[in-house]
Amino acid sequence: MTTAQTQELDVQPTPLALLLLGREADPKSERGVECPGDLPSPSDPDLVERARAAKEKLGDKVFVLGHHYQRDEVIQFADVTGDSFKLARDAAARPEAEYIVFCGVHFMAESADILTSDDQKVVLPDLAAGCSMADMATAEQVAECWDVLTEAGIAEQVVPVSYMNSSADIKAFTGKHGGTICTSSNAKRALDWAFEQGDPSATKVLFLPDQHLGRNTAVRDMGMSLDDCVVYNPHKPNGGLTAEELRAAKMILWRGHCSVHGRFSLDSVNDVRERIPGVNVLVHPECKHEVVAAADYVGSTEYIIKALEAAPAGSKWAIGTELNLVRRLANRFAPEGKEIVFLDKTVCFCSTMNRIDLPHLVWTLESLAEGNLVNRIEVDKETEAFAKLALERMLALP
């Protein structure tokens, strides 16, 4: 690809780009390193029995968390399933568990470490299981953004609101600057709270790191206009915005997105309506604004599950979220005559979430059962304190 083509596509390097093959080492990050021991072969017919035996040997010392987007082969060993914040809270509610094995991605394990006691050890079966969205906002980039807001004379009017899908560093920045964390379920409540922290006519929100959730919540749920939103691009000088644009905006959206939800398009919605007459389109709010506007229903992962549970037999649904979950729901509700399909015709798993497979889980459980602590995720105390402050503000939301 030529330099001109790269500029045209606005392709920019990310300092913490995921090392998807897991074969290289980043000296400033534990992502992308190999297991210190040999992984079991994926073809080992005894993997299920080995996982079961190691988990039984550990007993109450281990608590396995499984995010909704995990593979079925991993989910079968989860003590609880859910979204990232629910799982982190579930871990904190099990103080007797010495080991928290988080089958999810890096930022989720960080959140669990922040919310659990010092005696508990949070383990991520594959350290290369990161999140491309979370890595789209680094501490250095956000600090530079705050300098830009300060130079524009509006920093004192800005309240940061960070999505749960962010690193511990970004959560700490949010807590340090008087902001709160949100999930896709309570984003509106978080934004309502943020605008109440000062003069509602002057207060602004810096929404990190998912531009789509911020835009959809502001416009769809709060009645703002698209003109009230600007996008801050950390790869451009001053975020690609003038001081006047920043002063006029109510929502300053970080230029980040989910690689899975961001792939759904308006064409996807139109195509599925043509293919399946009478279909209900249900999408996650991390999808693009035009997709959300064209959908019949919009909500978090938990909302999607509950909507399908309550759906009448014989109803048809096209779901815009990660494929592992959609496929699991389709199998679950097929006996009830509910037709559930993936919104896009192209299959798309979350590549980093899928890094945690049965061999990694077996290796992790067997290592712990042998007394070897592996792949521990630890957040330093200062970061933890400010991140917990932001999380506690979210917990206190009405």
MARKOLFI-88591 format. One record per residue (C-alpha): x, y, z; residue in three letters. Coordinates in Angstrom, 1 decimal. Layout:
N
- X:Y:Z:ALA
...
This chain:
398
- 0.0:0.0:0.0:MET
- 1.4:3.4:-0.9:THR
- 1.8:6.3:1.5:THR
- -1.0:8.2:-0.3:ALA
- -3.4:5.2:0.0:GLN
- -2.5:4.9:3.7:THR
- -3.3:8.6:4.3:GLN
- -6.5:8.3:2.3:GLU
- -7.7:5.4:4.5:LEU
- -6.6:7.2:7.6:ASP
- -4.8:4.1:8.8:VAL
- -2.7:5.0:11.9:GLN
- -0.4:2.9:14.0:PRO
- -1.6:2.4:17.6:THR
- 1.2:2.3:20.3:PRO
- -0.4:-0.7:22.0:LEU
- -1.5:-2.5:18.9:ALA
- -2.4:-6.1:19.8:LEU
- 0.2:-8.7:18.9:LEU
- -2.5:-11.0:17.6:LEU
- -0.2:-14.0:16.8:LEU
- 1.0:-14.0:20.4:GLY
- 4.6:-14.7:19.3:ARG
- 6.3:-11.4:20.1:GLU
- 7.1:-9.6:23.3:ALA
- 6.3:-6.0:24.0:ASP
- 8.8:-4.8:26.7:PRO
- 6.2:-2.4:28.1:LYS
- 3.3:-4.8:28.2:SER
- 2.6:-8.4:29.0:GLU
- 0.4:-8.8:25.9:ARG
- 1.6:-11.1:23.3:GLY
- 3.9:-13.4:25.3:VAL
- 3.8:-17.2:25.1:GLU
- 2.9:-19.5:27.9:CYS
- 5.9:-20.3:30.0:PRO
- 5.0:-24.0:29.7:GLY
- 3.8:-26.2:26.9:ASP
- 0.1:-25.8:25.9:LEU
- -1.8:-29.0:25.6:PRO
- -2.6:-30.0:22.0:SER
- -6.0:-28.8:20.8:PRO
- -6.5:-32.3:19.5:SER
- -6.0:-33.9:22.9:ASP
- -9.2:-36.0:23.5:PRO
- -8.8:-35.7:27.2:ASP
- -8.9:-31.9:27.4:LEU
- -12.4:-31.7:28.9:VAL
- -11.6:-34.3:31.5:GLU
- -8.3:-32.6:32.4:ARG
- -10.0:-29.3:32.9:ALA
- -12.7:-30.9:35.0:ARG
- -10.1:-32.8:37.1:ALA
- -8.0:-29.7:37.7:ALA
- -11.0:-27.6:38.6:LYS
- -12.2:-30.2:41.1:GLU
- -8.7:-30.4:42.6:LYS
- -8.7:-26.7:43.2:LEU
- -12.3:-26.7:44.6:GLY
- -13.4:-23.4:46.2:ASP
- -9.9:-22.0:45.7:LYS
- -10.8:-21.2:42.1:VAL
- -13.6:-19.2:40.6:PHE
- -13.9:-19.2:36.8:VAL
- -15.6:-16.3:35.1:LEU
- -16.8:-16.6:31.5:GLY
- -17.7:-13.6:29.3:HIS
- -20.7:-14.0:27.0:HIS
- -18.4:-13.8:24.0:TYR
- -16.3:-16.8:25.0:GLN
- -16.2:-20.1:23.1:ARG
- -18.6:-22.8:24.2:ASP
- -15.7:-25.1:25.0:GLU
- -14.6:-22.5:27.7:VAL
- -18.1:-21.4:28.8:ILE
- -18.9:-24.9:30.0:GLN
- -16.4:-24.5:32.8:PHE
- -17.5:-21.1:33.9:ALA
- -19.0:-20.8:37.4:ASP
- -20.8:-17.6:36.2:VAL
- -21.3:-16.0:32.9:THR
- -22.1:-12.3:32.1:GLY
- -20.7:-9.1:30.8:ASP
- -17.5:-7.6:32.0:SER
- -18.7:-5.6:35.0:PHE
- -21.1:-8.2:36.2:LYS
- -18.3:-10.7:36.3:LEU
- -15.9:-8.4:38.1:ALA
- -18.6:-7.8:40.8:ARG
- -19.3:-11.6:41.0:ASP
- -15.6:-12.1:41.6:ALA
- -15.5:-9.5:44.4:ALA
- -18.5:-11.3:46.0:ALA
- -16.4:-14.5:46.3:ARG
- -13.7:-13.5:48.8:PRO
- -13.0:-17.2:49.6:GLU
- -11.7:-17.8:46.1:ALA
- -7.9:-17.5:46.0:GLU
- -7.8:-17.6:42.2:TYR
- -10.1:-15.7:39.9:ILE
- -9.7:-17.2:36.4:VAL
- -11.1:-14.6:34.0:PHE
- -12.1:-16.0:30.6:CYS
- -12.4:-12.7:28.9:GLY
- -9.9:-10.0:27.9:VAL
- -7.2:-7.9:29.6:HIS
- -9.2:-4.9:30.7:PHE
- -11.8:-7.2:32.3:MET
- -9.2:-8.9:34.3:ALA
- -7.9:-5.5:35.4:GLU
- -11.3:-4.5:36.6:SER
- -11.6:-7.7:38.6:ALA
- -8.3:-7.1:40.2:ASP
- -9.4:-3.6:41.1:ILE
- -12.6:-4.8:42.7:LEU
- -11.3:-7.9:44.5:THR
- -9.3:-8.1:47.7:SER
- -5.5:-8.1:47.8:ASP
- -5.5:-11.7:48.8:ASP
- -7.1:-12.8:45.6:GLN
- -5.1:-13.4:42.4:LYS
- -6.7:-12.6:39.0:VAL
- -5.5:-14.8:36.2:VAL
- -6.0:-14.4:32.4:LEU
- -5.5:-17.7:30.6:PRO
- -3.9:-16.0:27.6:ASP
- -2.1:-12.7:28.1:LEU
- -2.5:-11.9:24.4:ALA
- -6.3:-11.7:24.9:ALA
- -6.6:-7.9:24.7:GLY
- -9.2:-5.5:23.4:CYS
- -8.6:-3.4:20.3:SER
- -11.1:-0.8:21.5:MET
- -9.4:-0.4:24.9:ALA
- -6.0:-0.1:23.2:ASP
- -7.3:2.8:21.1:MET
- -7.0:5.1:24.1:ALA
- -3.6:5.1:25.9:THR
- -2.8:7.1:29.0:ALA
- -0.4:9.3:27.1:GLU
- -2.9:10.1:24.4:GLN
- -5.6:11.0:26.9:VAL
- -3.2:13.2:28.9:ALA
- -2.4:15.0:25.7:GLU
- -6.1:15.4:24.9:CYS
- -6.6:17.0:28.3:TRP
- -3.8:19.5:27.5:ASP
- -5.7:20.4:24.3:VAL
- -8.9:20.9:26.3:LEU
- -7.0:23.0:28.8:THR
- -5.5:25.2:26.0:GLU
- -9.0:25.6:24.6:ALA
- -10.1:26.9:28.0:GLY
- -12.7:24.3:28.6:ILE
- -11.0:21.6:30.7:ALA
- -12.8:22.8:33.8:GLU
- -16.2:22.3:32.1:GLN
- -15.4:18.8:30.9:VAL
- -16.4:15.7:32.8:VAL
- -14.8:12.4:31.5:PRO
- -17.1:9.4:31.2:VAL
- -15.3:6.2:30.3:SER
- -16.8:3.0:29.0:TYR
- -16.1:-0.1:31.0:MET
- -14.2:-1.4:28.0:ASN
- -11.1:0.7:28.8:SER
- -7.8:0.0:30.5:SER
- -7.1:0.6:34.2:ALA
- -5.1:3.6:33.2:ASP
- -8.0:5.2:31.5:ILE
- -10.3:4.4:34.4:LYS
- -7.8:6.0:36.7:ALA
- -7.6:9.1:34.6:PHE
- -11.4:9.3:34.7:THR
- -11.5:9.0:38.5:GLY
- -8.7:11.6:38.9:LYS
- -10.6:14.1:36.8:HIS
- -13.9:13.8:38.5:GLY
- -15.6:11.4:36.1:GLY
- -17.3:8.1:36.2:THR
- -17.4:4.8:34.4:ILE
- -20.4:3.5:32.5:CYS
- -21.6:0.2:30.9:THR
- -23.7:-0.1:27.8:SER
- -26.7:-0.6:30.2:SER
- -26.3:2.6:32.2:ASN
- -24.6:5.0:29.8:ALA
- -27.5:7.4:29.8:LYS
- -27.6:7.5:33.6:ARG
- -23.8:8.2:33.6:ALA
- -24.2:11.0:31.1:LEU
- -27.1:12.5:33.0:ASP
- -24.9:12.5:36.1:TRP
- -22.0:14.1:34.3:ALA
- -24.1:17.0:32.9:PHE
- -25.4:17.6:36.5:GLU
- -21.8:18.2:37.8:GLN
- -21.8:21.8:36.6:GLY
- -23.9:24.3:34.7:ASP
- -25.8:21.9:32.3:PRO
- -25.6:24.6:29.6:SER
- -21.8:24.7:29.8:ALA
- -20.8:21.3:30.9:THR
- -19.2:19.0:28.3:LYS
- -18.4:15.2:28.4:VAL
- -15.3:13.6:27.1:LEU
- -16.5:10.1:26.3:PHE
- -13.8:7.3:26.1:LEU
- -13.0:5.2:24.2:PRO
- -16.0:4.1:22.1:ASP
- -17.4:6.9:19.9:GLN
- -20.4:4.9:18.9:HIS
- -21.8:4.2:22.4:LEU
- -21.3:7.9:23.3:GLY
- -23.0:9.2:20.1:ARG
- -25.9:6.7:20.3:ASN
- -26.6:7.5:23.9:THR
- -26.4:11.2:23.4:ALA
- -28.5:11.4:20.3:VAL
- -30.9:8.4:20.6:ARG
- -31.4:8.4:24.4:ASP
- -30.9:12.1:25.4:MET
- -32.2:14.0:22.4:GLY
- -29.0:15.7:21.4:MET
- -28.2:16.3:17.8:SER
- -25.3:14.9:15.8:LEU
- -24.0:18.5:15.6:ASP
- -23.6:18.4:19.4:ASP
- -20.9:15.8:19.0:CYS
- -17.3:16.1:17.7:VAL
- -14.8:13.3:17.3:VAL
- -11.3:13.7:18.9:TYR
- -8.7:11.8:16.8:ASN
- -5.6:11.2:18.9:PRO
- -3.5:10.6:15.8:HIS
- -4.1:14.2:14.6:LYS
- -2.7:17.5:16.0:PRO
- -5.2:18.9:18.6:ASN
- -7.4:15.9:17.9:GLY
- -8.2:17.2:14.4:GLY
- -10.4:19.9:16.0:LEU
- -10.3:23.6:16.4:THR
- -10.7:25.3:19.7:ALA
- -14.0:26.7:18.5:GLU
- -15.3:23.3:17.6:GLU
- -14.3:22.0:21.1:LEU
- -16.0:25.0:22.8:ARG
- -19.2:24.5:20.8:ALA
- -19.5:20.7:21.4:ALA
- -21.4:19.1:24.2:LYS
- -20.0:15.6:23.6:MET
- -16.3:15.1:22.7:ILE
- -16.1:11.6:21.5:LEU
- -12.9:9.7:21.4:TRP
- -12.1:8.1:18.1:ARG
- -12.4:4.5:19.1:GLY
- -14.6:1.6:18.2:HIS
- -15.3:-2.1:18.6:CYS
- -13.8:-4.1:15.7:SER
- -16.8:-6.5:15.9:VAL
- -19.7:-4.2:16.3:HIS
- -18.2:-1.6:14.0:GLY
- -18.4:-3.9:11.1:ARG
- -22.2:-4.0:10.9:PHE
- -23.6:-1.6:8.3:SER
- -26.9:-0.1:7.1:LEU
- -26.5:-2.5:4.2:ASP
- -26.5:-5.4:6.7:SER
- -29.8:-4.2:8.1:VAL
- -31.4:-3.7:4.7:ASN
- -30.2:-7.1:3.4:ASP
- -31.5:-9.1:6.4:VAL
- -34.9:-7.4:6.1:ARG
- -35.1:-8.5:2.5:GLU
- -33.9:-12.0:3.2:ARG
- -36.2:-12.6:6.3:ILE
- -39.5:-10.8:6.1:PRO
- -40.8:-9.8:9.5:GLY
- -37.4:-10.0:11.1:VAL
- -36.7:-8.0:14.3:ASN
- -33.3:-6.3:14.2:VAL
- -31.7:-6.1:17.6:LEU
- -28.2:-4.5:17.9:VAL
- -25.7:-3.5:20.5:HIS
- -25.2:0.3:21.1:PRO
- -21.5:-0.1:20.1:GLU
- -22.8:-0.3:16.5:CYS
- -22.6:2.7:14.2:LYS
- -25.2:5.3:14.5:HIS
- -26.9:4.6:11.2:GLU
- -27.2:0.9:12.2:VAL
- -28.7:1.7:15.6:VAL
- -31.1:4.2:13.9:ALA
- -32.3:1.5:11.5:ALA
- -32.7:-1.2:14.1:ALA
- -35.9:-2.2:15.9:ASP
- -34.3:-2.7:19.3:TYR
- -31.0:-1.5:20.8:VAL
- -29.4:-2.7:24.0:GLY
- -26.6:-4.2:26.0:SER
- -25.6:-7.9:25.9:THR
- -27.8:-8.6:28.9:GLU
- -30.7:-6.7:27.2:TYR
- -30.3:-8.8:24.1:ILE
- -30.4:-12.0:26.1:ILE
- -33.5:-10.9:28.1:LYS
- -35.3:-9.7:24.9:ALA
- -34.8:-13.1:23.3:LEU
- -36.0:-14.8:26.5:GLU
- -39.2:-12.8:26.4:ALA
- -39.7:-13.1:22.6:ALA
- -42.8:-15.1:21.4:PRO
- -42.3:-18.5:19.8:ALA
- -41.9:-18.3:16.1:GLY
- -40.5:-14.8:16.1:SER
- -37.5:-14.0:13.9:LYS
- -34.4:-12.0:15.0:TRP
- -31.2:-10.7:13.5:ALA
- -28.7:-9.9:16.2:ILE
- -25.8:-7.4:15.8:GLY
- -23.3:-8.5:18.4:THR
- -20.5:-11.1:18.7:GLU
- -21.0:-14.4:16.9:LEU
- -20.2:-16.8:19.8:ASN
- -23.1:-15.3:21.7:LEU
- -25.5:-15.2:18.7:VAL
- -24.8:-18.8:17.9:ARG
- -25.3:-19.9:21.5:ARG
- -28.6:-18.0:21.7:LEU
- -29.8:-19.5:18.4:ALA
- -29.2:-23.0:19.7:ASN
- -30.8:-22.2:23.0:ARG
- -34.0:-20.8:21.6:PHE
- -34.4:-23.1:18.5:ALA
- -36.6:-25.6:20.5:PRO
- -39.0:-22.7:21.1:GLU
- -39.3:-22.0:17.4:GLY
- -37.4:-18.7:17.6:LYS
- -35.2:-18.0:14.5:GLU
- -32.1:-16.2:15.4:ILE
- -29.4:-15.2:12.9:VAL
- -26.3:-13.1:12.8:PHE
- -26.9:-9.6:11.4:LEU
- -24.1:-9.7:8.9:ASP
- -23.6:-12.5:6.3:LYS
- -19.9:-12.5:7.0:THR
- -18.9:-14.5:10.0:VAL
- -17.0:-12.4:12.6:CYS
- -15.8:-13.6:16.0:PHE
- -14.0:-11.3:18.4:CYS
- -10.4:-12.4:17.5:SER
- -8.9:-11.5:20.9:THR
- -11.7:-12.9:23.0:MET
- -11.3:-16.1:21.0:ASN
- -7.7:-16.4:22.0:ARG
- -8.8:-18.1:25.2:ILE
- -9.5:-21.7:24.2:ASP
- -9.7:-25.0:26.0:LEU
- -5.9:-25.7:25.8:PRO
- -5.2:-22.3:27.5:HIS
- -7.8:-23.0:30.2:LEU
- -6.5:-26.5:30.9:VAL
- -2.9:-25.2:31.1:TRP
- -4.1:-22.4:33.5:THR
- -6.1:-24.7:35.8:LEU
- -3.5:-27.5:35.9:GLU
- -0.7:-24.9:36.7:SER
- -2.8:-23.5:39.6:LEU
- -3.6:-27.0:40.8:ALA
- 0.1:-27.7:40.9:GLU
- 0.8:-24.5:43.0:GLY
- 2.1:-22.5:40.1:ASN
- 0.6:-19.0:39.8:LEU
- 0.6:-18.0:36.1:VAL
- -0.5:-15.0:34.0:ASN
- -1.5:-12.9:37.1:ARG
- -3.0:-9.5:36.3:ILE
- -2.1:-6.9:38.8:GLU
- -3.0:-3.2:38.8:VAL
- -0.6:-0.9:40.7:ASP
- -2.0:0.7:43.9:LYS
- -2.2:4.3:42.7:GLU
- -3.9:3.4:39.4:THR
- -6.2:1.1:41.4:GLU
- -7.2:3.8:43.8:ALA
- -8.3:6.3:41.2:PHE
- -9.9:3.6:39.0:ALA
- -11.9:2.4:41.9:LYS
- -13.0:5.9:42.6:LEU
- -14.5:6.2:39.1:ALA
- -16.1:2.8:39.5:LEU
- -17.6:3.7:42.8:GLU
- -19.1:6.8:41.3:ARG
- -20.8:4.5:38.8:MET
- -22.1:2.2:41.5:LEU
- -23.6:5.3:43.2:ALA
- -25.5:6.3:40.1:LEU
- -29.3:6.6:40.8:PRO
